[in-house]
Amino acid sequence: MSGPTKTMTVLTCAALVLTTAYTVALGSSGWLWFGLVVLVVATIGMAAADSSVPPSPRSRPPGTTS
């Protein structure tokens, strides 16, 4: 995982803890949980994109030199 993906994962975990604490202290908020679900999906998307295999380099056409 790259740096930005790790940061996003930490922020998502912190948001989960804060959302749970808010729900316990003040009651549930649907929009808060919806926002958390969107954040979790975005984090999963970042992790999936980060772990994809990079494409192989192009081969040079025959007859070219460098």
C-alpha positions in Angstrom: 0.0 0.0 0.0 1.2 3.5 -0.8 1.3 6.4 1.5 -2.0 8.0 0.4 -3.8 4.7 0.7 -2.5 4.1 4.2 -3.6 7.6 5.2 -7.1 7.1 3.8 -7.4 3.8 5.7 -6.4 5.5 9.0 -8.8 8.3 8.4 -11.6 5.8 7.6 -10.9 3.9 10.8 -10.9 7.1 12.8 -14.2 8.1 11.2 -15.7 4.8 12.1 -14.7 5.3 15.8 -16.0 8.8 15.8 -19.3 7.9 14.2 -19.8 5.1 16.6 -19.0 7.4 19.6 -21.4 10.0 18.2 -24.2 7.4 17.8 -23.7 6.1 21.4 -23.6 9.6 22.9 -26.2 11.5 20.9 -28.2 8.9 18.9 -28.0 7.7 15.4 -27.7 9.9 12.4 -28.4 8.3 9.1 -26.5 10.8 7.1 -23.4 10.3 9.2 -23.5 6.5 8.6 -24.2 7.1 4.9 -21.1 9.3 4.7 -19.1 6.6 6.5 -20.2 4.0 4.0 -19.2 6.2 1.1 -15.8 6.8 2.7 -15.4 3.0 3.2 -16.2 2.3 -0.4 -13.8 5.0 -1.6 -11.1 3.5 0.6 -11.7 0.0 -0.8 -11.5 1.5 -4.3 -8.2 3.2 -3.5 -6.8 0.0 -2.1 -7.9 -2.0 -5.1 -6.4 0.5 -7.6 -3.2 0.6 -5.6 -2.8 -3.1 -5.6 -3.3 -3.6 -9.3 -0.4 -4.9 -11.4 1.1 -2.2 -13.5 1.1 -2.9 -17.3 4.2 -4.4 -18.8 6.5 -2.0 -20.6 6.1 -1.8 -24.4 8.7 -3.6 -26.5 10.5 -1.5 -29.0 9.8 -2.0 -32.7 12.4 -4.0 -34.6 15.2 -1.9 -36.1 15.3 0.9 -33.6 18.5 1.5 -31.6 19.2 3.8 -28.7 
